[in-house]
Amino acid sequence: MAEFALTARTPLDGYDRTFGGVTLAEAAGLSLVSAAVPQGGDDAFAAALAEGFGASRPSTGEWVPGDRLGARILGMQPDQLFILFEAPDPDRAAEAVSAALGPAAYVTDQSDSWAMLRIAGRGVRAALERLCMLDLDDAAFPEGRVARTVMEHLAVIILRDGADGFLLMSPRSSARSFLHAVEQSVATVSG
């Protein structure tokens, strides 16, 4: 019988590169869980979110920090949030959120479905404006904003988490194409 071992790999294989003043790095070690609010369950959900993550419910298009597990609660649409956090056991991310929220939400682990890329540094908006249809100016997209958009014909969730920092999430199935598009844009404006 042949012996073999499986090795877990992140979608971007730990990518980390700097172009001029802009750094691109895979954001590994984060879990992403969808939390859907049952019909009529807004008050119970808000209470569970405050109790389980120490966070208030964000409006659609905003994200708020929690005080547990490095959580960020992303307001994706009126009755759906994503919880981005550092799960104690990444293989049990949905169970961790379910334990924190109880019956106040329907949860689904999304972690393995997304490639996460952090882009930060001087000139980050110049690189992103070549790809992103959103206005990323401070007045239009300040820290604490999150949105779904398209970059190079690929679905992307963009989260502003610093003065010159963004977290980009794109489906794992197109992770390499997404990385290539962002990398080329950054290289062009940095060169």
N, C-alpha and C positions, 0 to 999 in steps of 0.2 A: 504494500500500500504506500502510495506517495505521501510524503510529509510536506506540508506547506503551512505558512502562517499568513494571516491577513493583517495588513497594517492600515490603520485609519489614516486618511489624508484629508486635509482641509481643502476646500474648493480651489484655493489659489496657492497651495503648497507653501504657505508661510511667506509669500511675496513681501519684500520690503526694499524700497529703492528711493533714493533722493535725486531730484532733478533741480539743480540750482537751489532755490529756496523752498521748493515744494516736495513734501514727502508723501509717498504712496505706500501704504502698508496694510496687509490683510489684518482685519480685526478678528482674531481667533479667540476662542475661550468664552464667547458670548452665546447665550441661548435666546431664542425668540419664540414666544408663545402667544398665540392669538387668544383673546378673551372676548367672547360674544355675550352681550347682556340679554337675558331672557326678556320677552315682552312683559312690560309692567314691572320689571325688576330694577329700575334705576336707583331707588333709594337703598335697596339691599346691596346692590353692586358698589355704590359709593361708600357705604359703611364697611364692606368687606375689603375694598381697596385701601381704605384708611387703616384698617386693622391689620391687614396682611402685608402691606408694603409701605405703610406710612406715607401714602400719597393721595392727593386729591385727583379727581377725574378731570383729565384735560379736555378742552374743546377739540373738535375735529381740526386738524392742521397744527396742533400744538403738542409738545411733549413736556412732561414734568418729571423731576427726579423723585424717587422714593428713598426712604431711609434704610432699606434693607436690601442686601445682595447686589448693591450697585445698580439697582433697578431704574430704568427709564420707562415711563408709561407713555406710549405713543397714541395720540388720538387719530385713528386712521379714517373712521367714518362714524356716523352717529351712534351706532350700537356695537361697534367693534373697536377694540384697542389691541395693540401689540405690546407685550411686556418684554423688554430687552434687558437681560440681567446675567449675572454670573452665577449659574446654577451650581450648587454644591456637588451635584452629580449630573453632568450633562446628559446622561442617558435617561434621566428621570425629570427633565425640565417641566413637562406638563404636569407631572404629579406634584412637583413643588408649588406650581401656581395653583393647582386645584386644591392643595392643602391650605394655601394662603387665602383663597377666595371662597372655598366651600361651594355650596350650591348656588351662589350668586352669579356664576358665569359658566358658560360652556367653553372649555379650553381645548386647544389643539397645538401640538408642538410643531413649529415651523422651522426649527433650527437648521436641519439638514437641507432645507429647500433654498436657502439663500447664501450667496457669497457676500461677505462684508468687507468693504474697502474703506480705510480711513485716508482722507486727503487733507493735508494741513500745510500751512506755511504762507509766506509772502507770495503773492501771485496766484493763490488758489482760485480766486474768482475769475481771473483772466483765463485760466485753463478750463474751468467749468462752463464759462459763457459760450465756448465753442461747441459744447455738447448739450447743454441744458436749456430748455425753453423757458424755465422759470426766471424771474427777476430775483437774483440773489443779493441785491444791494441790502445794506443794513436796515434801511427803512422798510423794505418790502418783505425781507426774509431774515428777521433777526434771530439771535440765539433763542432756542426754545421752539423753533418751527420745525415741522416735518410735512412732507408732501410726497405724493406719488407723481411720477412724471415718466418721460421717455427720453432716453439718451441713445443716439445711434440706433434707433428702432428697437431698443431693448427696454423692458420695464425696469424702473428704478424707484426705490424709496430713498429720499434724501433727507437727512436730519442735520440741522445746524447745531453743533455742540461747542463752538468756540468762536472767537473773533475771526480767526482764519482757519477754522476747522469744520469739516463735514464728515459724516458717516454715510456712505453710499451702500445700498443693499440691492442686489440684482439676483434674479433666479440662478441657482447653481447650474442649471443646464446650459446656460450661456455665459458662464463665469469667465472663460478665457477670452471670448469675444469682447465682453464688457471691459475686462482689464486692458486689453489691447487698445480699445478706443480711448479710454481714460489716459493710459500711458502715452499714446501718441499725441494727445492734446497737450498734456503737461510738457512733454519733450519739445513740442513746437513753440510754446510760449516761453520756455526756459532756455532755449538754445539761442 
